[in-house]
Amino acid sequence: MPTTRTTPPRTSPSAFRGLPSVVWTIFAGTIVNRLGYLVTPFLVFFLASRGVTGGESTYVLGALGAGNLIGPAVGGILADRIGRRPTMLIGLIGASAAQGALFLAPGVWTMAAAALLISAAGSLVPPAAYALLADAVDSERRRRAYALFGWGVNIGTAVAGVLGGYLAAHGYWLLFAVDAGSMLLYALVVAVRIEEPKRGPRENRQKDGIGYGVVIRDRLAMLLLPLFGVQLFVYSLTEVALPLAVRDSGLSPAVYGAMAAVNAIMVVALQPFATAWLSRLPQLAVQSGGSALIALGVALTGLADSVMGYTLSVVTWSLGEVVVAGIAAGLFANLAPEHARGRYQGAFSWTWGVARFGALTLGVTTYTTLGPATLWWTALAAGTATAATTLTLKRRVDRRMEHTLAA
C-alpha cells in the first residue's frame, strides 16, 4: 500500500493536510457509504408499512442491534487473518445483499435474519478500515486520520438525514436501492483504489494465535476498554433516549429532527478546526475533558422542557463529541502490535457495539421503569467518573508510547 504523503487541496483544513492518499480514499468512500445510511433510521416506518406490529418490530430491531455485537469481533479477526481489503469487501458486499433480502423478506423472522446480516456484515468494515488507517500513518498522525474518518461519517449522515426523508416519501424501495448502491460503490472504491498493505513476518502473526487473547493479555487495553465503553454508552443515549425526552415534553418529532440537524452542523463545521487546535494538547486529557462535556450535555437533557433547553443540551454534548473525535481509536491503534491491529480495532468496535446495544436496552428500560431523572443523573455520574479514571492512566499510556517509539 502506498504511504507517500500527498497534499490535499489547499481548501482542506490544516489539521488534515499531509495525510496519505489512502486516508483520503477511505474518507471519500466513507462519505459515499454514509450517504446511503437510509434504511436504519426509517426501519420502524418501513416495518409498519409491511403490517409488522410494534411488538413484532422489536425482534427485527433486536436482531439489528445483535449484529453489531457479532460483526466487529469477526471483522477484527478477518482483518488480521485474510487482510484489511478483503474484509472490507466481504462486509460491504454482504451488507448490500442483505439490504435486498430485508426488502424482499416475506415475514418477521426472515426480516430479523436479514437485519442481523445487515448489521453483522456492515460492522465487519470499521475494524478493517481502522487497521488500514493505522497501517498508513504513524502514531503522531493517527488521531487526525481517525478524526477525518469520523468527519466523513458525519458529513454523509447529515446529508442522508435530508435525503432519506425525501426518498421515503416517494417509496421505501428507494431507501433500500440507494443504501445498497452506496455500499457497492464503496466496495468498488476499495477494490480499485486500495492496495493491501504488506504484512509482517509470519512468525509474528502466529505467535499470538488468531483470537483475542493478544488483547485480553494487554492489561492497559483491558483497563481502557470498559472506561471507553461507559463513555460511549453515555454518548449513545443521545440517539436513543433524547427522542423519548422530546416526545414526553409534548414537542413534535420535527423538534428532534432540528436537534439532529444542530448536532450535524456543529460537528461538520467545527471538527477540522478543533482537531487542529487540540492536537497540540495531551490527548488523554483532551479525551477525558470531552467525555465529561458529553456527560454534562446528556444530563442537561433532564432539565430541558423547551426547544431552547434541548438546544443547549445538544450544543453541549456536540462540543464534547468534536473534542474527543478520533482520540480513543487512535490511542487503541497505538497500543496494538502491528500484527494485531485488526483485533485491537475489532475489540474497540465491539465495545462501541455493546455501548449502543446497552443504550437501546438498559438505557430505554431505565428511562421507562425508573424514570428519566435516574437515567440522566446516572449518565452524568458514570460519564464524569470514567473520564476522571481515564485521566489517571495517563502516565501508563505515556510510558507505553515511549516504549513503542523506542522499539
C-alpha positions as CSV (number, residue, x, y, z in Angstrom):
1,M,0.0,0.0,0.0
2,P,1.5,3.3,-0.9
3,T,2.3,5.5,2.0
4,T,3.7,8.5,0.2
5,R,2.4,11.7,1.7
6,T,0.1,13.6,-0.6
7,T,-1.1,17.2,-0.3
8,P,-4.8,17.5,-0.5
9,P,-6.4,20.6,-2.0
10,R,-5.4,23.9,-0.3
11,T,-9.0,24.4,0.7
12,S,-8.8,21.4,3.1
13,P,-8.4,22.2,6.9
14,S,-4.8,22.3,8.1
15,A,-5.5,19.5,10.6
16,F,-5.8,17.0,7.8
17,R,-3.1,18.2,5.4
18,G,-0.3,15.8,4.7
19,L,-2.2,12.6,5.3
20,P,-1.5,9.8,2.9
21,S,-3.7,9.2,-0.1
22,V,-5.2,6.0,1.3
23,V,-6.6,8.0,4.2
24,W,-8.4,10.4,1.8
25,T,-9.6,7.4,-0.2
26,I,-11.2,5.9,2.9
27,F,-12.6,9.3,3.8
28,A,-14.3,9.7,0.4
29,G,-15.6,6.1,0.4
30,T,-17.0,6.6,3.9
31,I,-18.9,9.7,2.8
32,V,-20.4,7.7,-0.2
33,N,-21.3,4.9,2.1
34,R,-22.9,7.1,4.8
35,L,-24.9,9.0,2.1
36,G,-26.8,5.7,1.8
37,Y,-27.3,5.3,5.5
38,L,-31.1,5.5,5.0
39,V,-32.8,2.2,5.9
40,T,-31.9,2.0,9.6
41,P,-33.4,5.5,10.6
42,F,-36.6,4.7,8.8
43,L,-36.8,1.0,9.6
44,V,-39.7,1.3,12.0
45,F,-41.8,3.2,9.4
46,F,-40.9,0.6,6.8
47,L,-41.9,-2.3,9.1
48,A,-45.2,-0.6,9.8
49,S,-45.9,-0.2,6.1
50,R,-45.5,-4.0,5.8
51,G,-48.0,-4.6,8.6
52,V,-45.4,-5.5,11.3
53,T,-46.8,-4.6,14.7
54,G,-44.9,-2.8,17.4
55,G,-44.3,-5.9,19.4
56,E,-43.1,-7.8,16.3
57,S,-40.8,-5.0,15.3
58,T,-38.7,-5.4,18.5
59,Y,-37.5,-8.8,17.1
60,V,-36.2,-7.1,13.9
61,L,-34.7,-4.1,15.8
62,G,-33.2,-6.5,18.4
63,A,-31.6,-8.5,15.6
64,L,-30.2,-5.3,14.1
65,G,-28.6,-4.5,17.4
66,A,-27.3,-8.0,17.9
67,G,-25.4,-7.9,14.6
68,N,-23.3,-5.1,16.0
69,L,-22.0,-7.5,18.7
70,I,-21.0,-10.1,16.1
71,G,-19.6,-8.2,13.2
72,P,-16.8,-6.2,14.9
73,A,-15.4,-9.3,16.7
74,V,-15.3,-11.3,13.4
75,G,-14.1,-8.3,11.4
76,G,-11.1,-7.8,13.7
77,I,-10.0,-11.4,13.3
78,L,-10.5,-11.4,9.5
79,A,-8.6,-8.1,9.1
80,D,-5.5,-9.8,10.7
81,R,-6.1,-13.2,9.1
82,I,-7.1,-12.5,5.5
83,G,-6.3,-8.8,5.2
84,R,-8.0,-5.4,5.5
85,R,-9.1,-5.1,1.9
86,P,-10.8,-8.5,1.6
87,T,-12.6,-8.0,4.9
88,M,-14.0,-4.6,3.8
89,L,-15.2,-6.1,0.5
90,I,-16.9,-9.0,2.3
91,G,-18.6,-6.7,4.7
92,L,-19.8,-4.1,2.1
93,I,-21.0,-6.7,-0.5
94,G,-22.6,-8.8,2.2
95,A,-24.5,-5.9,3.7
96,S,-25.6,-4.7,0.3
97,A,-27.1,-8.2,-0.4
98,A,-28.7,-8.2,3.0
99,Q,-30.5,-4.9,2.2
100,G,-32.2,-6.6,-0.7
101,A,-33.0,-9.6,1.4
102,L,-34.7,-7.4,4.0
103,F,-36.8,-5.5,1.4
104,L,-38.0,-8.8,-0.1
105,A,-38.4,-10.8,3.2
106,P,-41.9,-12.2,3.4
107,G,-42.2,-12.3,7.2
108,V,-41.0,-11.1,10.6
109,W,-38.4,-13.8,11.2
110,T,-36.9,-13.5,7.7
111,M,-36.8,-9.8,8.2
112,A,-35.0,-10.3,11.5
113,A,-32.5,-12.6,9.9
114,A,-31.8,-10.1,7.1
115,A,-31.5,-7.3,9.7
116,L,-28.9,-9.4,11.6
117,L,-26.9,-9.9,8.5
118,I,-27.1,-6.2,7.6
119,S,-25.5,-5.1,10.9
120,A,-23.2,-8.0,11.2
121,A,-21.8,-7.7,7.7
122,G,-21.7,-3.9,7.8
123,S,-19.8,-3.9,11.1
124,L,-17.1,-6.0,9.6
125,V,-15.9,-2.9,7.9
126,P,-14.8,-0.5,10.6
127,P,-12.2,-2.7,12.3
128,A,-10.5,-3.4,8.9
129,A,-10.8,0.3,7.9
130,Y,-9.3,1.5,11.3
131,A,-6.5,-1.0,11.0
132,L,-5.8,0.1,7.4
133,L,-5.6,3.7,8.7
134,A,-3.2,2.6,11.4
135,D,-1.0,0.9,8.8
136,A,-0.9,4.0,6.7
137,V,0.1,6.7,9.2
138,D,2.5,6.9,12.2
139,S,1.3,7.3,15.8
140,E,1.7,11.1,15.7
141,R,-0.9,11.4,12.9
142,R,-3.4,8.6,13.8
143,R,-5.7,10.9,15.8
144,R,-6.0,13.2,12.8
145,A,-6.7,10.2,10.4
146,Y,-9.4,8.9,12.7
147,A,-10.9,12.3,13.1
148,L,-11.0,12.7,9.4
149,F,-12.8,9.3,9.2
150,G,-15.3,10.5,11.7
151,W,-15.8,13.8,9.9
152,G,-16.7,11.8,6.8
153,V,-19.2,9.8,8.7
154,N,-20.9,13.0,10.0
155,I,-20.9,14.6,6.6
156,G,-22.5,11.6,4.9
157,T,-25.0,11.1,7.8
158,A,-26.1,14.8,7.8
159,V,-26.9,14.6,4.0
160,A,-28.5,11.2,4.4
161,G,-30.9,12.6,7.0
162,V,-32.3,15.1,4.5
163,L,-32.2,12.6,1.5
164,G,-33.9,9.8,3.5
165,G,-37.0,11.8,4.3
166,Y,-37.4,12.8,0.6
167,L,-36.9,9.3,-0.7
168,A,-39.2,7.7,1.9
169,A,-42.0,10.0,0.8
170,H,-41.6,8.5,-2.8
171,G,-41.3,4.9,-1.8
172,Y,-39.3,2.8,0.7
173,W,-37.8,0.8,-2.1
174,L,-35.7,3.9,-3.0
175,L,-34.1,3.8,0.5
176,F,-33.0,0.2,0.0
177,A,-31.8,0.9,-3.5
178,V,-29.7,3.9,-2.6
179,D,-28.4,2.2,0.6
180,A,-27.3,-1.0,-1.2
181,G,-25.9,1.0,-4.2
182,S,-23.8,3.2,-1.9
183,M,-22.3,0.1,-0.3
184,L,-21.4,-1.4,-3.7
185,L,-19.9,1.9,-4.8
186,Y,-17.7,2.0,-1.7
187,A,-16.7,-1.6,-2.4
188,L,-15.7,-0.5,-5.9
189,V,-13.6,2.3,-4.4
190,V,-11.9,-0.3,-2.1
191,A,-11.3,-2.7,-4.9
192,V,-9.8,-0.1,-7.3
193,R,-8.1,2.4,-5.1
194,I,-6.8,0.5,-2.1
195,E,-3.9,-1.9,-2.0
196,E,-3.4,-4.5,0.8
197,P,-0.5,-3.4,3.0
198,K,2.5,-5.6,3.3
199,R,2.2,-7.9,6.3
200,G,4.9,-8.6,8.9
201,P,6.8,-11.8,9.3
202,R,4.6,-14.9,9.6
203,E,6.0,-15.8,13.0
204,N,4.8,-12.5,14.4
205,R,1.3,-13.2,13.1
206,Q,1.3,-16.7,14.5
207,K,2.7,-16.2,18.0
208,D,-0.5,-14.8,19.4
209,G,-2.9,-17.1,17.6
210,I,-5.8,-15.8,15.7
211,G,-8.2,-14.9,18.5
212,Y,-8.5,-12.1,21.0
213,G,-6.0,-13.4,23.6
214,V,-3.5,-10.8,22.5
215,V,-5.9,-8.1,23.5
216,I,-7.1,-9.8,26.7
217,R,-3.5,-10.2,27.9
218,D,-2.9,-6.5,27.4
219,R,-3.7,-5.1,30.9
220,L,-3.7,-1.5,29.8
221,A,-6.1,-2.2,26.9
222,M,-8.4,-4.1,29.3
223,L,-8.5,-1.2,31.6
224,L,-9.2,1.3,28.9
225,L,-11.9,-0.7,27.1
226,P,-14.5,-0.6,29.9
227,L,-13.9,3.1,30.5
228,F,-14.4,3.9,26.8
229,G,-17.4,1.6,26.8
230,V,-19.2,3.6,29.5
231,Q,-18.3,6.9,27.8
232,L,-19.7,5.5,24.5
233,F,-22.8,4.3,26.3
234,V,-23.5,7.8,27.7
235,Y,-23.0,9.3,24.2
236,S,-25.3,6.7,22.6
237,L,-28.1,8.0,24.9
238,T,-28.2,11.0,22.6
239,E,-29.6,8.7,19.8
240,V,-31.8,6.6,22.0
241,A,-33.2,8.5,24.9
242,L,-33.2,12.0,23.5
243,P,-36.2,11.2,21.2
244,L,-38.1,9.9,24.2
245,A,-37.5,13.1,26.2
246,V,-38.6,15.3,23.3
247,R,-41.8,13.3,22.9
248,D,-42.5,13.4,26.7
249,S,-42.1,17.1,26.7
250,G,-45.0,17.4,24.3
251,L,-42.9,18.6,21.4
252,S,-43.2,17.4,17.8
253,P,-40.9,14.9,16.0
254,A,-39.8,17.9,14.0
255,V,-38.0,19.3,17.1
256,Y,-35.9,16.1,17.4
257,G,-35.1,16.5,13.7
258,A,-34.0,20.0,14.3
259,M,-31.8,18.9,17.2
260,A,-30.2,16.2,15.0
261,A,-29.5,19.0,12.4
262,V,-27.9,21.2,15.1
263,N,-25.6,18.3,16.1
264,A,-24.6,17.6,12.4
265,I,-24.0,21.2,11.6
266,M,-21.8,21.7,14.6
267,V,-19.7,18.6,14.1
268,V,-19.2,19.2,10.3
269,A,-18.3,22.9,10.8
270,L,-16.1,22.6,13.9
271,Q,-14.4,19.3,13.6
272,P,-11.4,20.2,11.4
273,F,-10.5,23.3,13.4
274,A,-10.9,21.6,16.8
275,T,-8.7,18.7,15.7
276,A,-6.0,21.1,14.5
277,W,-6.1,23.1,17.8
278,L,-6.5,20.2,20.2
279,S,-3.8,18.1,18.6
280,R,-1.2,20.3,20.5
281,L,-2.5,19.2,23.9
282,P,-2.1,15.9,25.8
283,Q,-4.6,13.6,24.1
284,L,-5.8,11.5,27.0
285,A,-6.5,14.7,28.9
286,V,-8.5,16.0,25.9
287,Q,-10.4,12.7,25.8
288,S,-11.3,13.0,29.5
289,G,-12.4,16.6,29.2
290,G,-14.5,15.9,26.1
291,S,-16.1,12.9,27.7
292,A,-17.1,14.9,30.8
293,L,-18.6,17.6,28.5
294,I,-20.7,14.9,26.7
295,A,-21.9,13.6,30.1
296,L,-22.9,17.1,31.2
297,G,-24.7,17.7,27.9
298,V,-26.6,14.5,28.2
299,A,-27.6,15.3,31.9
300,L,-28.9,18.7,30.8
301,T,-31.5,16.8,28.7
302,G,-33.2,16.0,32.0
303,L,-33.6,19.7,32.8
304,A,-34.9,20.7,29.3
305,D,-38.6,21.1,28.6
306,S,-38.4,23.5,25.7
307,V,-36.7,23.9,22.3
308,M,-34.2,26.3,23.9
309,G,-33.4,23.8,26.7
310,Y,-32.9,20.9,24.3
311,T,-30.7,23.1,22.0
312,L,-28.5,23.9,25.0
313,S,-28.0,20.3,25.8
314,V,-27.3,19.3,22.2
315,V,-24.8,22.1,21.8
316,T,-23.0,21.0,25.0
317,W,-22.6,17.3,24.1
318,S,-21.9,18.1,20.4
319,L,-18.9,20.2,21.6
320,G,-17.8,17.2,23.6
321,E,-18.2,15.0,20.5
322,V,-16.0,17.3,18.5
323,V,-13.4,17.4,21.2
324,V,-13.0,13.6,21.5
325,A,-13.1,12.7,17.8
326,G,-10.5,10.2,16.8
327,I,-8.7,10.1,20.1
328,A,-9.9,6.7,21.5
329,A,-9.5,4.9,18.2
330,G,-6.0,6.4,17.7
331,L,-4.9,5.5,21.2
332,F,-6.0,1.9,20.7
333,A,-4.2,1.8,17.4
334,N,-1.0,2.9,19.1
335,L,-1.4,0.2,21.8
336,A,-1.7,-2.5,19.2
337,P,1.3,-4.6,17.9
338,E,1.5,-4.4,14.2
339,H,0.3,-8.0,13.6
340,A,-2.8,-7.5,15.8
341,R,-4.1,-4.1,14.8
342,G,-7.2,-5.6,13.3
343,R,-8.1,-7.4,16.5
344,Y,-7.4,-4.4,18.7
345,Q,-9.7,-2.3,16.5
346,G,-12.2,-5.2,16.5
347,A,-12.2,-5.1,20.3
348,F,-12.7,-1.3,20.2
349,S,-15.5,-1.5,17.7
350,W,-17.1,-4.3,19.6
351,T,-17.1,-2.1,22.7
352,W,-18.9,0.6,20.7
353,G,-21.5,-2.1,19.6
354,V,-22.0,-3.1,23.2
355,A,-22.5,0.5,24.2
356,R,-25.1,1.1,21.6
357,F,-26.9,-2.1,22.4
358,G,-26.8,-1.2,26.1
359,A,-28.3,2.2,25.3
360,L,-31.1,0.6,23.4
361,T,-31.9,-1.9,26.1
362,L,-30.7,-0.8,29.5
363,G,-31.0,2.9,28.8
364,V,-34.5,2.7,27.5
365,T,-35.5,0.3,30.3
366,T,-34.1,2.7,32.9
367,Y,-35.9,5.6,31.3
368,T,-39.3,3.9,31.2
369,T,-39.2,2.0,34.6
370,L,-37.0,4.0,37.0
371,G,-37.7,7.4,35.4
372,P,-35.9,9.9,33.2
373,A,-34.2,11.6,36.1
374,T,-32.5,8.3,37.1
375,L,-31.1,7.8,33.7
376,W,-29.8,11.4,33.2
377,W,-28.1,11.7,36.6
378,T,-26.7,8.2,36.3
379,A,-25.2,9.1,32.9
380,L,-23.7,12.3,34.4
381,A,-22.1,10.3,37.3
382,A,-20.9,7.5,35.1
383,G,-19.5,9.8,32.4
384,T,-17.6,12.1,34.7
385,A,-16.3,9.2,36.8
386,T,-14.9,7.3,33.9
387,A,-13.5,10.5,32.4
388,A,-11.6,11.1,35.6
389,T,-10.4,7.5,35.9
390,T,-9.2,7.6,32.3
391,L,-7.0,10.6,33.1
392,T,-5.3,8.6,36.0
393,L,-4.0,6.2,33.3
394,K,-2.1,9.0,31.5
395,R,1.3,8.0,32.9
396,R,0.9,4.4,32.0
397,V,-0.2,5.3,28.4
398,D,2.7,7.7,28.0
399,R,5.2,5.0,29.2
400,R,3.7,2.6,26.7
401,M,4.0,5.1,23.9
402,E,7.6,5.9,24.8
403,H,8.5,2.2,24.8
404,T,6.7,1.7,21.4
405,L,8.6,4.6,19.8
406,A,11.9,3.4,21.2
407,A,11.2,-0.1,19.8
